[in-house]
Amino acid sequence: MFELDLENENTPMIDFGHDGKVLFQLPVLGVKGVPMGITSAFTIFWDKFQAGRKLTESEAAQAWGFFIQTLADTYPDATRQLARLDEDNLSHVLKHWVSVSGEYGFDAGKA
């Protein structure tokens, strides 16, 4: 049997928190060790919202549903925290995630 390396402890993570306490972590997108499902689901989600046109409720729900389910399967603690955020805070998290990942070479437009 081929043994899979399911945990990559060398994957850089981004801390998100409040009052100096880390509430959850997300992986730096596009680096070795990040589940492909996360990178592809995030890219589809991000692309939908950066397309420059108003999304229908169905499109928004579909993009969000795919992203959040994939995230829940791989990073359940982060998903629980993200579900508690309002729209402004969620936007800040997503933009910060892309920004820090960009420092590592991630390009959401080319992923």
Secondary structure as GFF3:
##gff-version 3
##sequence-region A 1 111
A	DSSP	beta_strand	13	18	.	.	.	ID=ss1
A	DSSP	beta_strand	21	27	.	.	.	ID=ss2
A	DSSP	alpha_helix	36	50	.	.	.	ID=ss3
A	DSSP	alpha_helix	57	74	.	.	.	ID=ss4
A	DSSP	alpha_helix	76	83	.	.	.	ID=ss5
A	DSSP	alpha_helix	87	103	.	.	.	ID=ss6
###
